[in-house]
Amino acid sequence: MPQIFDWPGRLKQLADFVGLDQSELDLIKATSDAVLKNADDLTAAVYDNFLKFPETRRFFLEADGEIDEVRLARRKHSLGRWLRGSIDFKIDRDYPVRVLATGIVHSHPPSHRAHLGSIPSRFMIASMSFIQTALADVFREELEDPDLAMRASIAWNKMLMLQLDILLAGYVSETPTEPVAEMEPEGQENPHGQPASNPGSNQVSEGPVDHMNLKESGDD
């Protein structure tokens, strides 16, 4: 029987841990025009970087060694869709499941790409760092207020780290432990306005999630 996990609880715990609050989620939306304006250039830069290195370039080659332009275009479109969707990041039941599906697709290649193996998790981590740096440059160039640019970068960095944790869960299975108390600072209420959840719990309030039976639509 597949394990049922409280992904929203896990996100809430990490949001509290890194200090991501509603004001920063609002800031992500408020500065989204700068991201949307540069989304195509940013996604192109990510894949240009992939193509520079043999270990990542091989995932985009045809049998004759030439770049598979159709696949590359699909992947750019998918990354752009993810980037635009991140503007509406939510700590709910559906969002982490979609991100987890992406991680599983990268770590468990479909049969027609099985010979390539998983996309190494280290490149998932490094790509997130590349995106964070690119976003910082976007905010520095597009926003006139340097303080606002810095705060926008900080908010995006926190949010992307939450997503990276769920992405890597598609790669890594941690050794389960006994449930522990929610990590809430003493005397502080949950800033997300909901009762604290145990991120190690084996139940979710809105029904089970079979996290080994997921697909990322439109990707191969």
Secondary structure by P-SEA (a helix, b strand, c coil): cbbbbaaaaaaaaaaaaacccaaaaaaaaaaaaaaaaaaaaaaaaaaaaaaacaaaaaaacccccccaaaaaaaaaaaaaaaaaaaaaccccccaaaaaaaaaaaaacccccccccccccaaaaaaaaaaaaaaaaaaaaaccccaaaaaaaaaaaaaaaaaaaaaaacccccccccccccccccccccccccccccccccccccccccccccccccccc
